Amino acid sequence: MGRQLVRLLGMQVAITTIIAGGIFGWGNSPAGVAALLGGAVAGIAALSYGAAYWAFGGSRSETPLKAFVVAELCRVTVAIALLWFGIRTLPAEAAIAFLGAFAAALMSYLMIFLF
């Protein structure tokens, strides 16, 4: 679990950096910062998943399903709360970059399992 989480966070950082770098290169600083924040939301949600999985004993053989469900609920709750806060506080023109970077960073979950 630990190596996968590190690989996931690394891929999320790489994807977010590429997206934000492109937006900064285009000359739109507020949207670039919003893209960085969107990637950070996905990273924080992934960290909350790892912390909850570890706290509920996911490595023990008798409780992996319970730990997975609790960790997934924790990840979704953190992501929804941070997305709500971000959308409420960011300017409207930066919200698309925020959500786009968040969605792209979430795609790294699929990439981790494929590679």
CYANA upper distance limits for C-alpha pairs under 8 A (distance plus 0.5 A):
  1 MET  CA      5 LEU  CA      6.67
  1 MET  CA     50 GLY  CA      8.29
  2 GLY  CA      6 VAL  CA      6.81
  2 GLY  CA     50 GLY  CA      8.41
  3 ARG  CA      7 ARG  CA      6.66
  4 GLN  CA      8 LEU  CA      6.46
  4 GLN  CA    112 ILE  CA      7.80
  5 LEU  CA      9 LEU  CA      6.60
  5 LEU  CA     46 ALA  CA      7.98
  5 LEU  CA     47 LEU  CA      8.23
  5 LEU  CA     50 GLY  CA      7.47
  6 VAL  CA     10 GLY  CA      6.58
  7 ARG  CA     11 MET  CA      6.63
  7 ARG  CA    112 ILE  CA      7.72
  8 LEU  CA     12 GLN  CA      6.64
  8 LEU  CA     46 ALA  CA      8.49
  8 LEU  CA    108 SER  CA      6.92
  8 LEU  CA    109 TYR  CA      7.17
  8 LEU  CA    112 ILE  CA      6.81
  9 LEU  CA     13 VAL  CA      6.61
  9 LEU  CA     43 GLY  CA      6.62
  9 LEU  CA     46 ALA  CA      7.93
 10 GLY  CA     14 ALA  CA      6.71
 11 MET  CA     15 ILE  CA      6.62
 11 MET  CA    105 ALA  CA      8.27
 11 MET  CA    108 SER  CA      6.67
 12 GLN  CA     16 THR  CA      6.49
 12 GLN  CA     39 GLY  CA      7.25
 12 GLN  CA     42 ALA  CA      8.09
 12 GLN  CA     43 GLY  CA      7.25
 12 GLN  CA    105 ALA  CA      5.39
 12 GLN  CA    106 LEU  CA      8.04
 12 GLN  CA    108 SER  CA      6.65
 13 VAL  CA     17 THR  CA      6.43
 13 VAL  CA     39 GLY  CA      7.60
 13 VAL  CA     43 GLY  CA      8.39
 13 VAL  CA    105 ALA  CA      8.35
 14 ALA  CA     18 ILE  CA      6.72
 15 ILE  CA     19 ILE  CA      6.79
 15 ILE  CA    101 ALA  CA      8.44
 15 ILE  CA    104 ALA  CA      7.45
 15 ILE  CA    105 ALA  CA      6.65
 16 THR  CA     20 ALA  CA      6.46
 16 THR  CA     35 ALA  CA      7.42
 16 THR  CA     36 LEU  CA      6.68
 16 THR  CA     39 GLY  CA      5.80
 16 THR  CA    101 ALA  CA      6.50
 16 THR  CA    104 ALA  CA      8.06
 16 THR  CA    105 ALA  CA      6.92
 17 THR  CA     21 GLY  CA      6.22
 17 THR  CA     36 LEU  CA      7.71
 18 ILE  CA     22 GLY  CA      6.68
 19 ILE  CA     23 ILE  CA      6.84
 19 ILE  CA     35 ALA  CA      7.53
 19 ILE  CA    101 ALA  CA      7.20
 20 ALA  CA     24 PHE  CA      6.51
 20 ALA  CA     31 ALA  CA      8.50
 20 ALA  CA     32 GLY  CA      5.32
 20 ALA  CA     33 VAL  CA      7.69
 20 ALA  CA     35 ALA  CA      5.95
 20 ALA  CA     36 LEU  CA      6.51
 20 ALA  CA    101 ALA  CA      8.38
 21 GLY  CA     25 GLY  CA      6.44
 21 GLY  CA     32 GLY  CA      7.69
 22 GLY  CA     26 TRP  CA      6.68
 23 ILE  CA     27 GLY  CA      7.11
 23 ILE  CA     28 ASN  CA      6.49
 23 ILE  CA     29 SER  CA      7.91
 23 ILE  CA     31 ALA  CA      7.30
 23 ILE  CA     32 GLY  CA      5.70
 24 PHE  CA     28 ASN  CA      6.01
 24 PHE  CA     29 SER  CA      6.09
 24 PHE  CA     31 ALA  CA      8.32
 24 PHE  CA     32 GLY  CA      5.80
 28 ASN  CA     32 GLY  CA      6.74
 29 SER  CA     33 VAL  CA      6.72
 30 PRO  CA     34 ALA  CA      6.70
 30 PRO  CA     94 ALA  CA      6.70
 31 ALA  CA     35 ALA  CA      6.61
 31 ALA  CA     93 GLU  CA      7.64
 31 ALA  CA     94 ALA  CA      4.91
 31 ALA  CA     95 ALA  CA      8.10
 31 ALA  CA     97 ALA  CA      6.12
 31 ALA  CA     98 PHE  CA      7.83
 32 GLY  CA     36 LEU  CA      6.85
 32 GLY  CA     94 ALA  CA      8.46
 32 GLY  CA     97 ALA  CA      7.68
 33 VAL  CA     37 LEU  CA      6.76
 34 ALA  CA     38 GLY  CA      6.62
 34 ALA  CA     90 LEU  CA      7.94
 34 ALA  CA     94 ALA  CA      6.29
 34 ALA  CA     95 ALA  CA      7.48
 34 ALA  CA     97 ALA  CA      6.49
 34 ALA  CA     98 PHE  CA      5.23
 35 ALA  CA     39 GLY  CA      6.82
 35 ALA  CA     94 ALA  CA      8.44
 35 ALA  CA     97 ALA  CA      5.48
 35 ALA  CA     98 PHE  CA      5.02
 35 ALA  CA     99 LEU  CA      8.07
 35 ALA  CA    100 GLY  CA      7.75
 35 ALA  CA    101 ALA  CA      5.61
 35 ALA  CA    102 PHE  CA      8.01
 36 LEU  CA     40 ALA  CA      6.68
 36 LEU  CA     98 PHE  CA      7.94
 36 LEU  CA    101 ALA  CA      7.78
 37 LEU  CA     41 VAL  CA      6.72
 37 LEU  CA     98 PHE  CA      7.02
 38 GLY  CA     42 ALA  CA      7.14
 38 GLY  CA     83 LEU  CA      8.40
 38 GLY  CA     97 ALA  CA      8.14
 38 GLY  CA     98 PHE  CA      5.00
 38 GLY  CA     99 LEU  CA      6.63
 38 GLY  CA    100 GLY  CA      8.02
 38 GLY  CA    101 ALA  CA      5.73
 38 GLY  CA    102 PHE  CA      4.97
 39 GLY  CA     43 GLY  CA      6.78
 39 GLY  CA     98 PHE  CA      8.25
 39 GLY  CA    101 ALA  CA      5.96
 39 GLY  CA    102 PHE  CA      5.52
 39 GLY  CA    105 ALA  CA      6.31
 40 ALA  CA     44 ILE  CA      6.54
 40 ALA  CA    102 PHE  CA      8.39
 41 VAL  CA     45 ALA  CA      6.65
 41 VAL  CA     79 ALA  CA      6.90
 41 VAL  CA     82 LEU  CA      6.80
 41 VAL  CA     83 LEU  CA      7.66
 41 VAL  CA    102 PHE  CA      7.32
 42 ALA  CA     46 ALA  CA      6.73
 42 ALA  CA     79 ALA  CA      7.29
 42 ALA  CA    102 PHE  CA      6.31
 42 ALA  CA    105 ALA  CA      6.69
 42 ALA  CA    106 LEU  CA      6.92
 43 GLY  CA     47 LEU  CA      6.70
 43 GLY  CA    105 ALA  CA      8.45
 44 ILE  CA     48 SER  CA      6.66
 44 ILE  CA     78 VAL  CA      8.31
 44 ILE  CA     79 ALA  CA      8.35
 45 ALA  CA     49 TYR  CA      6.78
 45 ALA  CA     74 CYS  CA      8.47
 45 ALA  CA     75 ARG  CA      5.39
 45 ALA  CA     76 VAL  CA      7.72
 45 ALA  CA     78 VAL  CA      6.21
 45 ALA  CA     79 ALA  CA      5.94
 46 ALA  CA     50 GLY  CA      6.87
 46 ALA  CA     75 ARG  CA      6.97
 47 LEU  CA     51 ALA  CA      6.63
 48 SER  CA     52 ALA  CA      6.52
 48 SER  CA     71 ALA  CA      7.91
 48 SER  CA     74 CYS  CA      7.04
 48 SER  CA     75 ARG  CA      6.22
 48 SER  CA     78 VAL  CA      7.90
 49 TYR  CA     53 TYR  CA      6.51
 49 TYR  CA     71 ALA  CA      5.25
 49 TYR  CA     72 GLU  CA      6.66
 49 TYR  CA     74 CYS  CA      6.72
 49 TYR  CA     75 ARG  CA      5.50
 50 GLY  CA     54 TRP  CA      6.60
 50 GLY  CA     71 ALA  CA      7.61
 51 ALA  CA     55 ALA  CA      6.49
 51 ALA  CA     71 ALA  CA      8.25
 52 ALA  CA     56 PHE  CA      6.58
 52 ALA  CA     67 ALA  CA      7.83
 52 ALA  CA     70 VAL  CA      7.40
 52 ALA  CA     71 ALA  CA      5.31
 52 ALA  CA     74 CYS  CA      7.44
 53 TYR  CA     57 GLY  CA      6.91
 53 TYR  CA     58 GLY  CA      5.81
 53 TYR  CA     67 ALA  CA      5.70
 53 TYR  CA     68 PHE  CA      6.68
 53 TYR  CA     70 VAL  CA      7.78
 53 TYR  CA     71 ALA  CA      5.55
 54 TRP  CA     58 GLY  CA      6.29
 54 TRP  CA     59 SER  CA      7.77
 54 TRP  CA     67 ALA  CA      8.34
 56 PHE  CA     63 THR  CA      8.45
 56 PHE  CA     66 LYS  CA      8.26
 56 PHE  CA     67 ALA  CA      5.66
 56 PHE  CA     70 VAL  CA      8.30
 57 GLY  CA     63 THR  CA      7.16
 57 GLY  CA     64 PRO  CA      7.73
 57 GLY  CA     67 ALA  CA      6.83
 58 GLY  CA     63 THR  CA      6.52
 58 GLY  CA     64 PRO  CA      5.02
 58 GLY  CA     65 LEU  CA      8.14
 58 GLY  CA     66 LYS  CA      8.24
 58 GLY  CA     67 ALA  CA      5.44
 58 GLY  CA     68 PHE  CA      7.34
 59 SER  CA     63 THR  CA      8.35
 59 SER  CA     64 PRO  CA      7.09
 60 ARG  CA     64 PRO  CA      7.09
 63 THR  CA     67 ALA  CA      6.65
 64 PRO  CA     68 PHE  CA      6.50
 65 LEU  CA     69 VAL  CA      6.69
 66 LYS  CA     70 VAL  CA      6.66
 67 ALA  CA     71 ALA  CA      6.43
 68 PHE  CA     72 GLU  CA      6.50
 69 VAL  CA     73 LEU  CA      6.66
 70 VAL  CA     74 CYS  CA      6.63
 71 ALA  CA     75 ARG  CA      6.65
 72 GLU  CA     76 VAL  CA      6.66
 73 LEU  CA     77 THR  CA      6.53
 74 CYS  CA     78 VAL  CA      6.62
 75 ARG  CA     79 ALA  CA      6.58
 76 VAL  CA     80 ILE  CA      6.56
 77 THR  CA     81 ALA  CA      6.61
 78 VAL  CA     82 LEU  CA      6.60
 79 ALA  CA     83 LEU  CA      6.43
 80 ILE  CA     84 TRP  CA      6.51
 81 ALA  CA     85 PHE  CA      6.73
 82 LEU  CA     86 GLY  CA      6.50
 83 LEU  CA     87 ILE  CA      6.54
 84 TRP  CA     88 ARG  CA      6.62
 85 PHE  CA     89 THR  CA      6.74
 86 GLY  CA     90 LEU  CA      6.34
 86 GLY  CA     98 PHE  CA      8.41
 87 ILE  CA     91 PRO  CA      8.47
 87 ILE  CA     95 ALA  CA      6.68
 90 LEU  CA     94 ALA  CA      6.91
 90 LEU  CA     95 ALA  CA      6.82
 91 PRO  CA     95 ALA  CA      7.07
 92 ALA  CA     96 ILE  CA      8.28
 94 ALA  CA     98 PHE  CA      6.80
 95 ALA  CA     99 LEU  CA      6.67
 96 ILE  CA    100 GLY  CA      6.37
 97 ALA  CA    101 ALA  CA      6.48
 98 PHE  CA    102 PHE  CA      6.74
 99 LEU  CA    103 ALA  CA      6.56
100 GLY  CA    104 ALA  CA      6.59
101 ALA  CA    105 ALA  CA      6.49
102 PHE  CA    106 LEU  CA      6.74
103 ALA  CA    107 MET  CA      7.03
104 ALA  CA    108 SER  CA      7.75
105 ALA  CA    109 TYR  CA      8.48
106 LEU  CA    110 LEU  CA      8.40
107 MET  CA    111 MET  CA      7.12
108 SER  CA    112 ILE  CA      6.55
109 TYR  CA    113 PHE  CA      7.19
110 LEU  CA    114 LEU  CA      6.76
111 MET  CA    115 PHE  CA      6.54
